[in-house]
Amino acid sequence: MSVRIELPEHTCLVHRDDLKGVLKEVFLEIKEEYDASEVMTIKETATYLKVSVPVVRDMIAGNEIPYFRRGQVIRLKRSDIKNWMKGEVGGQHG
């Protein structure tokens, strides 16, 4: 008895372990790109929220919006801002 399997053209068979390795690499690349865009400046945050820079500065001064400092530099995390808009967080973080 003979069995014949036909695969569509351009089909590639890959061992599961090889596929897992490639997927891990792809996910790490995506995470690195995401992490780089995760931290925003005040100006980027203002653009993201569609408000002026002074409005964002006032919200920071009033501790109304989540932000963090590294020395004199103020930055905001996109995920914190999203959660803040949903009403889940507020104020300064680390």
Summary of the structure (lengths in Angstrom):
residues: 94
radius of gyration: 22.7
end to end distance: 69.2
largest distance: 79.0
contacts: 190
relative contact order: 0.12
helix: 51%
strand: 11%
